[in-house]
Amino acid sequence: MKKSMKVSIRELVEFVYKEGSIDLKFQARSSMIIGTRLHQKLQKEYKEGDEKEVFLKGEKVAGDVIYQLEGRCDGIHYDDGKVTVEEIKSTARSLDLIEKGSPVHRAQGECYAYLLAKEKQLSRVGVQLTYIEVESEKTKSFNYTYSLEELEQIVNEILVAYSPFANVLLTNVENKMKSINDLEFPFPSYRKGQRKLAGAVYKTVSETKSLYANAPTGTGKTISTLFPAIKAIREGDAKWFYVTAKTITRTVAEEAMLLLEQEGLSHRTVTITARDKICFKEEAICQKEYCEFANGYYDRINGALIDILTNETIITRPIIETYAGNHKVCPFEFSIDLSYLVDGVICDYNYIFDPKVSLKRMSDVSKKKTTLLIDEAHNLVDRGREMFSASIEKSAFLQIKKLYPEHEALKQGVAAVNKQFLRIKKEDGAHGRGELDEQFVESIVSFIEIAEKCLGEEGGEWSEEFMQLYFDAISFVRISNLFSEEHRFVILRSSNELEVKLYCIDPSKLIKQVTHPYQSSVFFSATLHPFSYYYQQLGGSEEDYRFLIPSPFKYNQWQIGIHPISTRMKDRERTLPFITSSIEETFNGYKGNYLVFFSSYAYMQEAYESLNKESLHAVIIIQAPNMNEGEREEFLQQFQSDRGRPVIGLAVLGGIFSEGIDLKGERLKGVIVVGVGLPQPSVEREIIKDYFNAMGMNGYDYAYVYPGLNKVFQSGGRLIRSEEDTGVLKLIDDRYLTSKYRSLLLEEWKDYRVIT
């Protein structure tokens, strides 16, 4: 019996014909912004009777496979009985440099022509490749004519070349679907609350809904979301993304997949590691002149993909690096290419939510079959604000003017932007206004077009500063296209800088906009608290499911103490001796390893210097800014249960050690939190406060209290990690005894004693 496989024309021809090197200069170009407009400009000139954006599909048998081919061609022209399929491509390069159509673009047109000829029973069809130059908007066309037999032969050859790859994918899908039917939960029993969470996720995915789940530490959230999401898969090409904010949580997801594989699951997953971290070179400069892994990447990638998909299942960073080294391909781009082909992807939020780096090749059809599992969802609020904001600085343009004084077009482009900066500075008060300044954005668009012309120049050498400004400008224009009433056009001034920021105050609508095309989204965290705040900020609506379960641990596993000492800035110098004394008393009264969290590095350093180290009989270690992975690992390795002298680790609230780390049993006996975690006042925080006040909500809580407390909950959540753990949690701040903070404490923390 022949197998059936659906494949898009673009995927098909890119796999067979794409060649050459990665060149990052032309990868994230403004063609995303400008290309659509140029396409539409040409399509508006079509005569009556011509068609644009035509969806075509058809079947073609090759070997043992029935291929269901589909895609959308840019246009179809009808001229005196002649039918021509048009493919339009925008380009930043000069048209003089394009001597003939690219083999990929030509093959795309030929496949569309074949589908059209079959559908309309045509004996001959034309293919027109039209290139439109971004800067001048001039066009250049290449025309070809084919008989149906010629097109049949071409498509057949393409499918034969694609077949080895198709057979690997089809075999993997068959094995996956068989294994999912027999898959059992990988533990003898469920923890308290775990079966309910797994059931809620299964129901959500099966019904293609969204779920917002507050599942406290100890629920086993990773396996309780992955297992039901995989069990709910009904189609071979369905997939899932496990997205998270921290590297450590990605490791937990990989471990969960290993458990499921031991239960018999046949499933391919890839973990995406950031370009800068996985790059084989000293600097991540993705240009063929600098990097041998970028040079000729597309000539070698097909072999690498077939090899890894044949031989590996859980494709972690070391596995990517091994195969990338063997096949001499860029490890980062290799993992991105794999992400479109595997069953599951483990990655950072960026790859789904950030308009700058999200996976652009994922079609809406593919999204409709994809489930998003969004771990540590509380982090997505601030990360969402960051991803949906953009800024640009005046000094960056002036620097480019100094670097390239001879380049006339570039000089004019910079001067035009600078003129807009000066106009804004003159017109506006301290921090600008709400609405978007269209004139300013237009000047940035013009700069991008000039910059692209520069990058298209043969033999041009462009500095890192120029490339960075180019990418920042693209990001700025991209966010300007998303600008809404939830954004503010902010002007930030200092003595020697003028910065314009498109600031996203409330990311909820944009988060919803991103997740809406997907089959299902599951937002989960141990600290979606207060729930109403996170539900609103993460885009929750009436039809979405909500799920809250109590902690699976007994309340007597915690010894909670509140020590009402002021940690406010104005009182810090006076109260610091009382705070360090409180830390010493707790440690000496209940010996073991401790983590002590502070609101800032400066405050932590002051406390470190003030501690009476002789009386403690402990090793004191301190979090440093910008620790690399090795240094973080070394810090955590100090927390061992069998130490002669226990360790006290000083760390920062909301930092790398305040969430996602798992120090079970005697590895951690106490957590002390100094302060209530309030973010530093800033222009942006004040904008958030004013915005929510205007909406009739408590703006101060939205801007300061809730984000601050979440850091406290996360830090306290490091303490009790299993049914056997016990420990001391001390909260040092007098605000914890006010009615507001008492009402916001986690349920399991409300049985506290007040320390006097």
SERO-259162 format. One record per atom (N, C-alpha, C): x, y, z. Coordinates in steps of 0.1 Angstrom, whole numbers, plus 5000, padded with zeros to 4 digits. Layout:
residues N
XYZ;...
This chain:
residues 756
500849885000;500050005000;500950135000;500650224991;501450344990;501150435002;502150505007;502050605018;501650735012;501050825020;500650955015;501351055023;501851165016;502551275023;502151405017;501851505026;501451635022;502751725023;503051795012;504251885012;503952015005;504452125011;504252255004;505352264993;504952334982;505852354971;507152414975;506952514984;508152594988;509152504995;508652425005;509452325012;510152235003;509452184993;509952084984;511152134976;510852254969;511952304960;513152364968;512852414980;514052464988;514952344993;514252234996;515052115000;515952064988;515352064976;516052004965;517052104959;516752234958;517552324950;518352424958;517952444971;518652554978;520152524979;520952624976;522452594976;523152724981;524452704983;525252824987;525452845002;525552965006;526052995020;525053075028;525153065041;524353155050;525053285049;524253395048;524853525049;523853605057;524153625070;523253695079;522953835075;523753895067;523554035062;522154035055;521853925048;520553925040;519553825046;519653795059;518753695064;517553755071;517853865079;516753925086;516254055080;516354065067;516254195060;514854245061;514654375057;513454435058;512454395047;512954295039;512054235029;510754185036;510854145049;509654105056;508754225058;509254345059;508454465061;508054525047;509054535038;508754605025;508354505014;508754375015;508454285004;506954265001;506154265012;504654245010;504154365002;504554485006;504054604999;504454604985;505654564981;506154564968;505354454959;505054344966;504254234959;502954294955;502354364965;500954414963;500954524953;502054604952;502154714942;502154654928;502854544926;502854474913;501454414910;500954354920;499654284918;498554384915;498654504920;497654604917;497554644902;498754624895;498854654881;498254544872;497854434878;497354324870;496054374862;495954324850;494754364842;493554274847;492354324843;491154254846;491154104841;490754014849;490753874846;491953794851;493053874854;494253804860;493953774874;494653674880;494353634894;495653654903;495453684916;496553694925;496353614937;497553574943;497453484955;496553364953;496953284943;496053164940;496553044947;495652974955;496052854961;495952734951;496952654950;496952544940;497252414948;496652304944;497052174950;496752064940;497451954943;497251834934;498051714939;497851594933;498651474937;499651434927;500751374931;501651324922;502351204928;502351084922;502950964927;504350964923;505250924932;506650904929;507150794938;507650684932;508050564940;506850514948;507050494961;505950434969;505150544976;505250664972;504650774979;503650854970;502450874976;501550974969;501751104975;502351204968;502651334973;501451424971;500951484981;499851584980;500551724980;500651784969;501451904967;500452024968;500952134975;500152254976;500952374978;500352494975;501052614977;500252734971;500752854974;500052974969;500953044959;500553054947;501453134937;501053284937;501953364934;501753514935;500653564925;500653504913;499753554903;499553464891;498453474884;498253404871;497753504861;498453514849;498153604838;497453524827;496453584821;495753524810;495853624798;496553584787;496853664776;496553594763;495453624756;495053564743;495353404743;494753344753;494853194753;496053144760;497053234763;498253194770;498153214785;498453114792;498353124807;499753124813;500053214822;501453234828;501353244843;502053164850;502153164864;503353264868;503053364877;504153454881;504553434895;505853434897;506453434910;507253574912;506853644923;507453774925;508453764937;509653814935;510653814946;511153954948;511154014960;511754144962;513254114966;514154204962;515554194964;516254324968;517154314977;517954434981;519054454971;519454354964;520554364954;520154434942;521154484935;520854554922;520454454912;519454494904;518954404893;520054374883;521054464882;522154434872;522854304876;522854274889;523654154894;522854024892;521554034889;520753924887;520653894872;521453784868;521553754853;520553654849;520153564858;519053464855;518353434867;517153374866;516353344878;517053244887;516853254900;517453154909;516753014906;517552904907;516952764905;515752734914;515852784927;514852764936;513552834932;513652964928;512453034924;511852984911;512752944902;512252884889;511552754892;512152664900;511452544903;510152564910;510052664919;508752694925;507652734915;508052814905;507152854894;506752734886;507752644883;507452524875;506452434882;506652414895;505652324903;504252384903;504152514905;502852584904;502252564890;503052584880;502652574866;502052434864;502752334869;502352194868;500952174874;500752224887;499552204893;498352274886;498652394880;497652464873;497352394860;498352344853;498052274840;497252154843;497452074854;496651954857;495251994860;495152104868;493752144873;492952194861;493552274852;492752344841;492952264828;493652154829;493852064816;494452154805;495652214808;496352294798;497452214792;497752234780;498852164774;500152244775;500052374776;501252454777;501052564788;502052594796;501952704806;503252774806;503152914808;504352994810;504653014824;505953044827;506353074841;507153214839;506753314848;507453434848;508053464862;509353484862;509953514875;510253664874;509653744884;509753884884;510553924897;511653994895;512454044906;512154194907;511854244920;511654384922;512754444931;513454544927;514554604935;513854694946;514254664959;513654734970;513854884969;515054934966;515255084966;514555154954;514755104942;514255174930;512855134927;512455014931;511154954928;511054924913;512254914906;512254864892;512154714892;511754664881;511554514880;512354464868;512654324869;513354254859;512654114858;512254074846;511553944845;512253844836;512053714839;512553604831;511353514828;511253484815;510053414810;510453274804;509653174808;509853044803;508552984799;508552894789;507252824785;507552674785;506552594790;506652454791;505452374786;505652254781;504552174778;504252094791;503052034792;502651964803;503551844806;504051784795;504951664796;506251714803;506751834798;508051884804;507851914819;506751974822;506452004837;506351874845;505751774839;505551644846;506951584849;507851594839;509151534840;509951614851;509851744851;510551834861;510051794875;508751794877;508251764890;508651624895;508651534885;509051394889;510451384894;511351464887;512751464891;512951524904;512151634907;512251694920;511851594931;510751524929;510251434939;511151314941;511751264930;512751154932;513951204941;514351324938;515451384947;515051404961;513751424963;513251454977;512951324984;512751204977;512251084982;513051024994;514451024994;515150975005;514751045018;514651175017;514251255029;512751225033;511851215023;510451185026;510351045033;511150945029;511050815035;511450815049;512450895053;512850905067;511750965075;511151075070;510051145077;508851055079;508450985068;507250895068;507450775078;508650715078;508950605088;508850655102;509450775105;509450835118;508050855123;507150905114;505750935117;505050805121;505250705113;504550575115;504950515128;506250525132;506750465145;506150555156;506150685154;505550775165;504150745168;503250735158;501850715160;501550575167;502350475163;502150345170;502550355184;503650425187;504150425201;503250515210;502650615205;501750705213;500550625218;500050535210;498850455214;499150365227;500450315227;500750225238;501450295250;501650425249;502450505259;501650515272;502450475283;501850485297;502650595304;501950645315;502550745324;503850685330;505050755330;506250695333;506550675348;505550685357;505750665371;504650565376;504950495386;503950395391;502650465396;502750585401;501450655405;501650805403;500550875403;500551025402;500751085415;501451205416;501451285428;500151345430;499951405442;498751475446;498551595436;497451595429;497151705420;497651685406;498551585404;499251565391;498251505381;497451415385;496451345375;495451455370;495051545380;494051645376;494751745365;495951785368;496651875358;496851805345;497251675345;497451605332;496051595325;495051565332;493651555326;493251685320;493551795327;493151935322;493951965309;495251925309;495951955297;495451865285;495151745288;494651655277;493351705272;492451745280;491151805276;491351925268;492252015273;492552145266;493052115251;494052025250;494652005237;493551935228;492851835233;491851765225;490751855220;490451955228;489352055224;489852175217;491252185215;491852295208;491552425216;491752425229;491452545237;492752595243;492652695252;493852745259;493552725274;494652695281;494552665296;495552755303;495152805314;495952885323;496052805337;497152755340;497252665351;498252705362;497752735374;498652755385;498852625393;500052565391;500252435397;501552445405;501452445419;502552475427;503752375426;504852425431;506052335431;505752205437;506252095430;506051965435;504951885428;504251965419;503151895411;503751815400;504951835396;505551765385;505051825372;505151955370;504452025359;504951975345;506251955344;506851925331;506251795325;506351685333;505751555328;504251565327;503651645336;502151645336;501651725324;502451805317;502051875305;502451805293;503751755293;504251685281;503551555278;503351475288;502751345286;501351355280;500351435286;499051445280;499051515266;499951615264;499951685251;500351585240;501351485243;501751385233;500651285232;499951245243;498851145242;497751195234;497551325233;496451385226;496651405211;497951365207;498251375192;497451275184;496751325174;495851245166;496451235151;497251325147;497751325133;499251325133;499851255123;501251235122;502051365121;501451475115;502251595114;501951695126;501251645136;500951735148;502251745156;502451865162;503751875170;503451965182;504451985190;504352065202;505652145204;505552265210;506652345215;506652355230;507752325236;507852345251;508752475252;508052585256;508852715256;509052755270;510152815273;510552845287;511552965287;511753025299;512653135300;514053105304;514252985309;515552955315;516152825309;517452815308;518152705303;517952575311;517952595324;517752485334;516452415331;515352485328;514052425326;514052345313;514852385304;514852315291;515452175294;516452165303;517052035307;516051945313;515152005322;514151925328;513151865318;512851945307;512051895296;512651775289;514051795286;514751685280;514751555288;514851575301;514851455310;513451385310;512451465309;511051415308;510851335295;511451385284;511351315272;512151175272;513251175279;514051055281;513150945288;512450995299;511550905306;510550845297;509950925289;508850885280;509450785269;510650815265;511350725255;511550585262;511950585275;512150455282;510750375283;509650455282;508350385282;507950345268;508750365258;508450315245;508150425235;508150545238;507750655229;508850665218;508450675205;509350695194;508950845189;509850935192;509551075191;510851155188;510751245179;511951335177;511751475182;512751515191;512651645196;513951715194;513951845193;515251925192;515152035203;516352055209;516452175218;517252285210;516652405210;517352515203;518152595213;519452605210;520352685219;520652815211;520752925219;520953055212;522253055204;522153135193;523253135183;524553165190;524653265198;525953305204;526553195213;525653115219;526153015228;526652885221;525952855210;526352725203;527252745191;527552875188;528452895176;529852835178;530352775168;531752715168;532852815168;532552935163;533553035161;533653125173;534753205174;534853305185;533753405185;533453455173;532353545172;531253495162;529953515165;528853465157;528653555145;529653555136;529553635123;529153535112;527853545108;527353435099;527553485084;528853485080;529153515066;530253425061;530053385049;530953285043;532453315044;532753445043;534153485043;534853455057;533953455067;534553445081;534353295086;533253235082;532853105089;532752995079;533552885081;533552775072;532252695073;531552715085;530252635087;529052705080;529252835078;528252915070;528552905055;529752895052;530152885037;529752745032;528852745022;528352625016;527352545024;526752615034;525852545044;524752475036;524152535026;522952475019;523352365010;524652355007;525152244998;525252115007;525352125020;525652015029;524451975038;523552075040;522552055051;521651935049;521251905036;520351795034;520851655040;522151635037;522851515042;522751505058;523051625064;523051635078;521651605084;520651665077;519251645082;518851495081;519151435070;518751285068;519451205079;520751235081;521551155090;521051165104;520851285109;520351305123;518951245125;518051265116;516651225117;516551075116;517551005110;517550865109;518050805122;519050865128;519750805139;519550855153;518850975155;518651035168;517251055171;516851065184;515551095188;515451225196;516151225208;516151345216;517351425213;517251525205;518351595199;518751715207;519651695217;520151795226;521251875220;521751975227;522852055222;524051975219;524551875228;525751805224;525551725211;524351665209;524151595197;524151685184;523451795186;523551895175;524951925171;525751955181;527151995179;527951885172;527751755176;528451645170;528151635155;526851635152;526451615138;526851735129;526751855136;527051985128;528551975125;529351925135;530851915132;531151815121;530451695122;530651595112;530251635098;529251715096;528751755083;529151895079;529951965089;530452095086;529352195083;528352205092;527252295090;527152375103;526552495102;526352585113;525352515123;525752505136;524952425145;523652495149;523652635149;522452705152;521452695141;521852725128;520952715117;520452565115;521252475118;520952325117;519752305127;519852355139;518752335149;517452395145;517552515138;516352585133;515752505122;516552455113;516052375102;515352245107;515952185118;515352065124;514052105131;513952225136;512652255144;511452245135;511552255122;510352245113;510052105110;510952015113;510851875109;510551775120;510851815132;510751715144;509251725150;509051635159;507751625166;507551725177;508651755184;508651855195;509851935195;509652065200;510852155201;510852215215;512052215221;512252275234;513052405232;512552515236;513252645232;512852755242;513552865240;513252995247;511953055241;511253145249;510053215245;510253285231;511553335229;511853415217;511353355204;511553215203;511253155190;509853145187;508953175196;507553175194;507053325194;507453395204;506753525207;507553655202;508853645200;509553765197;509553795182;508953905178;508853935163;510153945156;511253965164;512653975158;513153835154;512853735162;513553595160;512553485158;511253505159;510253395159;510453315145;510053185146;510253095135;509353135123;509853205113;509053275103;508553175093;509153055091;508752965081;507552875085;507052895097;505952815102;504652865097;503952785089;502752835082;501552825092;500452895089;499252885097;498752745097;498852675086;498352535086;499152445096;500452475097;501252395106;500952445121;500752575123;500352615136;499052555141;498152535132;496852475136;496952335142;498152275139;498352135144;499452135155;499752255161;500852265170;500352315184;500752245194;500452285208;501552355214;501252475221;502352545229;502252515243;503252465249;503352445264;504252555269;503752645276;504452765280;504752755295;506052715298;506452695312;506852825318;506852835332;507252955339;506453075333;505253055330;504453165323;504453295329;504653305342;504753435349;505853525343;506953455338;508053535332;507653605319;506553555312;506253595299;505653735299;505153785311;504653925311;505654025309;506754025317;507854125314;508654095301;508853965299;509453925286;508653975274;507353965275;506454005264;506554155262;506554235273;506754375272;508054415265;509054335268;510454355262;510454325247;509754205244;509854155230;508954245221;507954305227;507054385218;507354535219;508554565225;509054705225;510254715217;510654835213;511954855206;512454995208;513755015207;514255155209;515455175200;515655305198;516755345189;517355475194;518755485193;519455595200;520055685189;520055815192;520655915183;522155895181;522855865192;524255845191;524755735181;523855635180;524255525171;524355575156;523455665153;523455715139;524655805137;524955885147;526055985145;527355905144;527455785151;528655705150;528855655136;527755615129;527855565116;528255675106;527855795109;528255915101;529755935102;530255915114;531755925116;532555815109;531955695109;532655575104;532755585088;531655635082;531555635067;531355775062;532355865064;532056005059;532056025044;532555925037;532655935022;531355885015;530555815023;529355745017;528255845016;527955905005;527056015003;525555975007;525155855001;523755815004;523455785019;524455725025;524355685039;524355815047;525255905044;525356035051;523956105051;523256105039;521956165038;520956095046;520955965046;520055885054;520155915069;521355915073;521655945087;521256095091;521456185082;521156325084;519556335085;518856265077;517356265077;516856215091;517456105096;517056055109;517356155120;518556215119;519056305130;518156425130;517656475119;516756585118;515456555126;514956435124;513756395131;513956385147;515156335151;515556335165;515456475170;516056575163;516156715168;514756775168;513856745158;512556795158;511756745171;511856615173;511256555185;511656615198;512956635199;513556695211;513056835214;512856905203;512357045204;510857045207;510056955201;508656955202;508156905216;508856805222;508256725233;508756765246;507956735256;508356765270;509256655275;509256625288;510256535294;510256395288;509056335286;509156195282;508256165270;507956265262;507256235250;505756215252;505156135243;503756125242;503255985239;502055965238;501455835236;501455785221;501155875212;500855825198;502155815190;502155725180;503255695172;503655825163;504855855162;505355965153;505655905140;504755915130;504955855117;506155915109;506356045111;507456105104;508856045108;508956015121;510155955126;510355815121;509255735121;509355605116;509755605101;509155695093;509455695079;510955725077;511555805085;512955835083;513755705086;513355625095;514055495098;513855395087;512655395081;512355305069;513355345058;513455475056;514355525045;515855485048;516255495060;517555455064;517855305061;516855225064;516955075062;517155055047;516355115039;516455095024;517855135019;518455245024;519755285021;520855185026;520655145038;521555045044;521554915036;520354875031;520354745024;521054765010;520954875005;521654904992;523154894995;523654945006;525054935010;525454795011;524654715018;524954575021;524954495008;524254544998;524154474985;525354504976;526154604980;527354644972;528354534972;528854494961;529854394960;531154434967;531754344975;532954374982;532954474993;531754514997;531554615008;531954555021;532754635029;533054585043;532254675052;531454615061;530654695070;530954655084;531054755093;531454735107;530254665115;530654615126;529654555136;528654665140;529154785142;528254895147;527154925136;527654915123;526654935112;525654825112;526054705113;525154585113;524154595124;524654635136;523854635148;522754745146;523154865141;522154965139;521154925129;521554855118;520654815108;519654715114;520054625122;519054525128;518154595138;518754695146;517954775155;516854855148;517254905136;516254985128;515154895123;515454775118;514454685114;513554645125;514054625137;513254585148;512354705152;512854825151;512054945155;510854955145;511054935132;510054945122;509054835124;509554715127;508654595129;507754625141;508254675152;507354705163;506454825160;506854915152;505955025148;504754975141;504854865134;503754805127;502754735137;503254705149;502454645159;501854755169;502354875167;501954985177;500454995178;500055005191;498555015194;498355095206;497155105211;496855185223;497555125235;498055005234;498854945246;500254985245;500655065235;502055115234;502155265237;503355305240;503655455242;504855485234;504855605227;506055655220;506755735231;507955685236;508555745247;509955805243;510155925249;511455985246;512255995259;513455925259;514255915271;515556005268;515756105277;516856195275;517856175287;519056195283;520156215293;521056325288;522056355295;522956475292;523556455278;523856325274;524556305261;523856205252;522556175255;521856085246;520356115245;519856085233;518456095231;517955955225;517055895233;516555765229;515055765226;514655705215;513255695213;512855545215;511755525223;511355395226;509955375222;509655265216;508255215214;507955115225;507255165235;507155085247;505855015249;505854885250;504654805252;504254795267;503154855270;502754855284;502054725289;501154685280;500254565283;500454475272;501154355274;501454265263;500354165260;499154175267;498154065267;497654045253;497254155245;496654135232;497654075222;498954125223;499954065214;500253925217;500253885230;500553745233;499353665228;498153715229;496953635224;497053625209;497453735202;497653735188;498653635183;499653615190;500653515187;500153375189;499453345200;499053215203;497753175196;496953265191;495653235185;495753135173;496653145164;496653055153;497052905157;497652895169;498052755173;496852675177;497052535176;495952445180;495552475194;496552485203;496252495217;497352555225;497152625236;498152685244;497952655258;498952605265;498852575279;499952665286;499452765294;500252855302;500352795316;501552765321;501552705335;502752755343;502552755356;503652815365;503252775379;504252775388;503952755402;503552885408;503752995401;503453125408;502653215398;501553175393;500553265386;499753325397;500353405405;499653455417;500053605419;499053695420;497653675420;497153625406;496253525406;495853465393;495253565384;494353645389;493553745380;494553835372;495653875379;496653965372;497353885361;497853765363;498553695353;497553645342;496353615345;495353565335;495053685325;494953805331;494753915322;495953955314;497153955320;498353995313;498853895303;498453775304;498853665294;497753645284;496753735283;495853725272;494653635274;494353595287;493253505290;491953575287;490953485282;489653545278;488553445284;487353485283;486153405288;486153265285;486553235272;486353095267;487553005271;488553055277;489752975281;489552905294;490252795296;490152715308;491052775319;490652765331;491452805342;491652685352;492852675358;493052555366;493952595378;493552585390;494352615402;494252505411;495452455415;495452345425;496352385437;495952335449;496752375461;498152295460;499052335469;500352275470;500152125474;500952035467;500851895471;501551865484;502251965490;503051935502;502151975514;502551915526;501851945538;502452085544;501552165550;501952295555;503052285565;503152175573;504152165583;505552135578;505652115565;506952105559;507752235559;506952345560;507652475560;507652525575;508652595579;508652685591;508752825586;507552895586;507553035580;507653135591;508653225589;508753335599;508753465591;508053565597;508153705591;508853795602;509853855598;510653955606;510354095602;509554175608;509154305603;510154415605;511154405596;512254515597;512154585583;512254715583;512054795571;513354775562;513054745549;514154735539;514054845529;513154945532;513055065523;514355135522;514555195510;515855255507;516255355518;515355435522;515655545532;516155485546;515755355548;516055295561;517155195561;517755175549;518655055548;519855065556;520455185557;521755195564;521455165579;520355225584;519955205598;519655065602;518854995592;518354855596;519254745592;520354775584;521254665579;521754575591;522254635602;522754545613;521654445618;520354495619;519354415623;519054295613;519154325601;518854225590;519954115590;521254165591;522354065591;522253975604;521854045615;521753965627;520553865626;519453905619;518353815617;518753685609;519653715599;520153605590;520953515599;521853565607;522753485615;521953405625;520953465632;520153395642;519453275635;518853295623;518153185616;519153075613;520253105608;521253005604;521752925616;522052995627;522552935639;521552855646;520252895645;519152815651;518752695643;519052685630;518552575622;519652555611;520652475615;521852465607;521552395593;522252435583;522152365570;522552465559;522352425547;522652515535;521452615533;521852745531;520852855529;521052925516;519952975511;519953085500;519353205506;520053325505;519553445510;519453545498;518253595496;517953675484;517753825488;518353915480;518254055481;517754125469;517254245470;516654315459;517654365449;518954375452;519954425443;521354375446;522254385437;523654345439;524254435450;523954565449;524554655459;524154625473;522854605475;522254565488;522954435493;523054335484;523654205488;525054225492;525854315485;527254335488;527354395502;526554495505;526554565518;526254465529;525354375527;524954275537;526154175539;526754135528;527954045528;529054105537;529254235535;530354295543;529954315558;528654325560;528254345574;528054215582;527954095575;527753975582;528953935592;528553885603;529653835612;530053695608;531053695600;531453565594;532053465604;532753515615;533253425625;532153345632;531053415635;530053345643;529253245635;529353255621;528553165613;529053025611;530353005611;530952875608;530252815595;530252895584;529752855571;530652915560;530552845549;531152905537;530152995530;530553125528;529653225522;530053245508;529053225499;529353245485;528353355480;528753415469;527953535465;527753535450;526553565445;526253565431;526953685425;527653665414;528253775406;527453815394;527453935390;526753975378;527253895366;526353865356;526753805343;527553675345;527153585354;527853455355;527653375343;528653305338;528453215327;527953075332;527652985323;527052855327;527952775337;529252785334;530152705343;530252765357;530152895358;530252965371;528952935379;527752935372;526552905378;526552765384;527052675376;527052535379;527952515392;529052585392;530052585403;529352635416;528552745415;527852795426;526852695432;526052635423;525052535428;525752405433;526952365428;527552245433;528052255447;528152385452;528452405466;527452355476;526152345471;525052305479;524952145480;525852085488;525751945490;525351915504;524651795506;524051765519;525051715529;526251675525;527251615535;528351705538;528151835537;529251925540;529651935554;530851945558;531251975572;530852115576;531152205567;530652345570;529552375559;528352415564;527252445554;527652565546;526852585535;527052695527;525952795528;526252925528;525253025527;525453105513;524453085504;524653155491;523853285491;524453395488;523753525487;523453545472;522153575469;521753585455;520753705454;520453735441;519553845438;518153795434;517153855440;515753825437;515553845422;514853745416;514553755401;515753725393;516853675399;518053645391;518153495388;519353445384;519453315379;519253205389;519453235402;519253135412;517853145419;517053235415;515753245422;514653165416;514853095405;513853005399;514552905390;513852785389;514252685380;515452595385;515852615398;516852535403;516252435414;516852315415;516152205422;517152155432;517152205445;518152155455;517352075465;517151945462;516251865471;516951825484;516051785493;516551725506;517451815514;518551765519;519451835527;520351935519;520151935506;520952035498;520552175501;519352195506;518852335510;517952325521;518352385533;517452375545;516752505548;517252615541;516552745544;516652845533;515652925532;515553045523;515253165531;515953275529;515653395535;515453505524;514353575524;514153675514;514153815521;515053905517;515154035523;514454135514;513354185518;512554285510;511354225503;510654305496;509454255489;509554255474;510854275470;511154255455;510654365446;510254485452;509754585443;510754625432;510354635419;511254685409;511654825411;512854865406;513255005407;512355095400;511955215406;511155305398;511855345385;511055365375;511655405362;510555475354;510955535343;509955595334;508955495330;509455375326;508555265321;507555215331;508055195344;507155145354;506055255358;506455375357;505455485360;504455485348;504855455336;503855455325;502855345327;503455225332;502555105335;501555155345;502055215356;501155255367;500055345362;500455455355;499455545350;498455485341;498855395332;497955325323;496955245330;497355165340;496355075347;495455165356;496055265362;495155365370;494055415361;494455455349;493455515340;492355415336;492655285337;491655175334;490855135346;491055215357;490255185369;490855075378;492155035375;492754925383;493754995392;494454915401;495454965409;496754965402;497155075396;498355085387;499555055395;499655095408;500855065416;501154915418;500054845420;500154695422;500554635409;500054675397;500354615385;501854645381;502354765384;503654805380;504754765390;504354755403;505454725413;505154605422;503954605428;503654505439;503654355433;502854335423;502754195417;504054145411;504754225403;505954175398;507054145409;507054235419;507954215430;507654085438;506354065441;506053945449;506253825442;506153825428;506453705421;507853655423;508753755423;510153715426;510353655439;509553705449;509653645463;509153505463;507953485456;507353345456;508353245449;508953295438;509853205431;511053165440;511553265447;512753245455;512353145467;511253175473;510753085484;510452945479;510052935466;509752805460;510952715458;512252765460;513352685459;513452585471;512652615482;512852535494;512352395495;511052385493;510352255494;510152195480;510952095477;510852035463;510351895462;510151825474;509651695474;508851665487;508151555487;507351515499;508151505512;509451475510;510251455522;510951575527;511051685519;511751805523;511051875534;511951935543;511452035553;512452145553;511952265558;512952375558;512352505564;513252605565;512852735571;512752835560;511652915560;511553025551;511353145560;512153245558;512053375565;511853485556;510853565558;510653685550;510953815559;511953885554;512354005562;511854135556;510754185561;510254325557;508954345565;508754465570;507554495578;506254495569;506454515556;505254525547;504554395546;505254285549;504554155549;503354145559;503454225569;502354225579;501254325576;501354395565;500254485561;499054405555;497854455555;496754375551;496954335536;497454425528;497654395513;498554275512;499754285518;500654175515;500254045522;499554055534;499053935540;498053855531;497253935524;496153875516;496853815503;497953865499;498653815487;499553705489;499853665502;500753555504;500253425499;501053335495;500653205490;499953135502;498953055499;498152985509;499052905519;500052835513;500852755522;501852835530;501952965528;502853045536;502053125547;500753105548;499953195557;500053145571;500553035574;500652985588;502053025593;502253155594;503653205598;503653255612;504853265618;504953335631;505753465629;505353555637;506053695636;507253695646;508353725640;509653735648;509753875653;509953885666;510154025672;511554035678;
